[in-house]
Amino acid sequence: MGGFGDLFRLGSVLGGNARKFNPEKEIPNLQGKVILVTGGSDGLGKQAILEYARHSPSEIWMAVRNLEKANAAIADIRAQVPAAPPIRTLQLDLTSFASIDRAAAEFLAAATRLDILMLNAGVMATPAALTKDGYEAQFGTNHMGHALLTKRLLPLLERTAAEEPGADVRVVVLTSHGHEYAPKGGIQFDSLKTDGKALGVFVCYGQSKLANILFARRLAELYPRITAVSVHPGLVKTNLYGTDPSASAAAKAMVKALGGLFLTPEVGARHQLWASVAKGVRSGEFYKPLGVEGLGTPDTRNDALAERLWEWTEKELEAHA
């Protein structure tokens, strides 16, 4: 029979545990800061940008595939926050290294600092396929694309942390409770450049989300001036869960089954916002809502696996360069 531990664990999946966070009151003044959010045109990313816009950052960058959707999202945010700072768009396709390189170059040509990098975009349980650069589609989008973007932006993140007075530079990686569906051993490296059909869409998803956690863990170790964390936002009703045209039949079936358990983006975004600004956030940690440590699988704390994934990823990215 389940006890309080089971209820706590379920709450951490859905997003209803531990401390509360009120973005309107608890996000500090962000004056002078530059923020970049991937996947910011809807769902959690859009909500995060909306909340940041209320707190006077210097500028916010919305990195998205679809600029038309981005412009509509910005118009909606400005309608809610008339005094919003400049919100700039950046066309970014995480399935394409060429697109990522162009986006990074455009950003670096315009920005003089970067205080918060929120790696929010992602896909879930999409049909078996390869990215443009030959990686399993979910791993390529959720991990490889963000790893390359981070690599390109790291010099600016480091410079901001070292040179800007009072800097508090953070990288927040959106992951998922779904990391628990990763295969035995955590990462099957021989599957990463296949279409993933042999593993199945949910195992591929779990593998990509574990990679997000391990990436943030290793980033924190290698770059101690940057606070890098991974967060599960809770079970949030966004396009990730089956409403996107690219979602698999399995993902759509899951949405139907779970129904009213989903949180709204307004509630779900609080966790990533907390991770990006709150005091006491520990670099390298994986957090479930809200601010709960220690609920990942043993693989999430496997430093040898994190190091192997980092080295494998670096080798792939260097070959691209």
VENHU-V917248 format. One record per backbone hydrogen bond with DSSP energy under -0.5 kcal/mol. NH is the residue of the N-H (numbers start at 1). CO is the residue of the C=O. E is the energy in kcal/mol with one decimal. If there is no record, write none. Layout:
NH:CO:E + NH:CO:E
This chain:
7:3:-1.9 + 8:4:-2.8 + 9:5:-2.3 + 10:6:-2.5 + 11:7:-2.6 + 12:8:-2.0 + 13:9:-1.3 + 14:10:-2.4 + 15:11:-3.1 + 16:11:-2.5 + 19:290:-0.7 + 23:21:-0.7 + 25:22:-0.6 + 26:22:-3.2 + 27:23:-1.7 + 28:26:-0.5 + 30:55:-3.1 + 33:30:-2.4 + 35:59:-1.9 + 36:116:-2.6 + 37:61:-2.6 + 38:118:-2.4 + 39:63:-2.9 + 40:37:-0.5 + 40:63:-0.6 + 42:39:-0.5 + 45:42:-0.7 + 46:42:-1.5 + 47:43:-2.2 + 48:44:-2.5 + 49:45:-2.3 + 50:46:-2.5 + 51:47:-2.3 + 52:48:-2.7 + 53:49:-2.5 + 54:50:-0.7 + 54:51:-0.9 + 55:52:-2.4 + 56:53:-0.7 + 57:52:-0.5 + 58:30:-0.6 + 58:33:-1.9 + 59:33:-1.4 + 60:86:-2.4 + 61:35:-2.9 + 62:88:-3.4 + 63:37:-2.7 + 63:61:-0.7 + 64:62:-0.7 + 64:90:-2.3 + 67:65:-0.7 + 70:66:-1.9 + 71:67:-2.6 + 72:68:-1.9 + 73:69:-2.4 + 74:70:-2.6 + 75:71:-2.1 + 76:72:-2.0 + 77:73:-2.5 + 78:74:-2.7 + 79:75:-1.7 + 80:76:-1.4 + 81:77:-2.6 + 84:81:-2.2 + 86:58:-0.6 + 88:60:-3.0 + 88:86:-0.6 + 90:62:-2.2 + 92:64:-3.5 + 94:92:-0.6 + 96:93:-1.9 + 100:96:-2.1 + 101:97:-2.7 + 102:98:-2.1 + 103:99:-2.6 + 104:100:-2.7 + 105:101:-2.3 + 106:102:-2.4 + 107:103:-2.5 + 108:104:-2.8 + 109:105:-1.6 + 110:106:-0.8 + 110:107:-1.1 + 111:107:-2.8 + 115:34:-2.5 + 116:34:-1.6 + 117:170:-2.6 + 118:36:-3.0 + 118:116:-0.6 + 119:117:-0.7 + 119:172:-2.8 + 120:118:-1.6 + 127:246:-0.8 + 129:195:-0.9 + 131:135:-2.7 + 132:95:-1.3 + 133:95:-0.6 + 134:131:-1.8 + 136:192:-2.6 + 137:129:-2.2 + 140:136:-3.6 + 141:137:-2.1 + 142:138:-2.7 + 143:139:-2.0 + 144:139:-2.1 + 145:140:-2.4 + 146:141:-0.6 + 147:143:-2.8 + 148:144:-2.4 + 149:145:-2.2 + 150:146:-2.7 + 151:147:-2.4 + 152:148:-2.3 + 153:149:-1.8 + 154:150:-1.6 + 156:153:-0.5 + 157:153:-2.3 + 158:154:-3.1 + 159:155:-2.2 + 160:156:-2.6 + 161:157:-2.3 + 162:158:-2.0 + 163:159:-2.6 + 164:160:-1.9 + 167:164:-1.8 + 170:115:-2.7 + 171:227:-2.6 + 172:117:-2.3 + 173:171:-0.5 + 173:229:-2.7 + 174:119:-2.3 + 174:172:-0.6 + 175:173:-0.5 + 175:231:-3.0 + 179:176:-1.9 + 180:177:-2.0 + 181:178:-2.2 + 182:179:-1.8 + 186:183:-2.6 + 187:185:-1.3 + 189:187:-1.1 + 191:188:-2.3 + 192:189:-1.0 + 194:191:-1.7 + 199:196:-1.0 + 200:196:-2.1 + 204:200:-2.3 + 205:201:-1.9 + 206:202:-2.6 + 207:203:-2.5 + 208:204:-2.1 + 209:205:-2.3 + 210:206:-2.3 + 211:207:-2.0 + 212:208:-1.5 + 213:209:-1.6 + 214:210:-2.6 + 215:211:-2.6 + 216:212:-2.1 + 217:213:-2.1 + 218:214:-2.4 + 219:215:-2.6 + 220:216:-2.2 + 221:217:-1.4 + 222:218:-2.4 + 223:219:-2.2 + 226:223:-2.0 + 227:169:-2.7 + 228:226:-0.8 + 229:171:-2.3 + 230:285:-2.2 + 231:173:-2.4 + 232:287:-2.7 + 233:175:-0.5 + 233:231:-0.6 + 235:14:-1.1 + 236:234:-1.1 + 237:263:-2.8 + 238:236:-1.2 + 241:238:-1.5 + 242:240:-1.4 + 244:239:-1.5 + 247:244:-2.1 + 248:125:-1.2 + 252:248:-1.9 + 253:249:-2.2 + 254:250:-1.9 + 255:251:-1.9 + 256:252:-1.8 + 257:253:-2.0 + 258:254:-2.4 + 259:255:-2.1 + 261:258:-2.0 + 262:259:-1.2 + 263:235:-3.5 + 267:264:-0.6 + 268:264:-3.0 + 269:265:-2.6 + 270:267:-1.3 + 271:268:-1.2 + 272:268:-0.5 + 273:269:-2.1 + 274:270:-2.7 + 275:271:-2.4 + 276:272:-1.2 + 277:273:-1.0 + 277:274:-1.0 + 278:274:-2.8 + 281:278:-0.8 + 283:281:-0.6 + 284:228:-4.0 + 285:282:-1.8 + 287:230:-2.6 + 287:285:-0.5 + 288:292:-2.6 + 289:12:-0.8 + 292:288:-3.2 + 293:291:-0.6 + 300:297:-1.6 + 301:298:-1.6 + 302:299:-1.5 + 303:301:-1.2 + 306:302:-2.3 + 307:303:-2.5 + 308:304:-2.2 + 309:305:-2.8 + 310:306:-2.4 + 311:307:-2.6 + 312:308:-2.6 + 313:309:-2.8 + 314:310:-2.9 + 315:311:-2.2 + 316:312:-2.0 + 317:313:-2.7 + 318:314:-2.7 + 319:315:-1.7 + 320:316:-1.6 + 321:317:-2.2
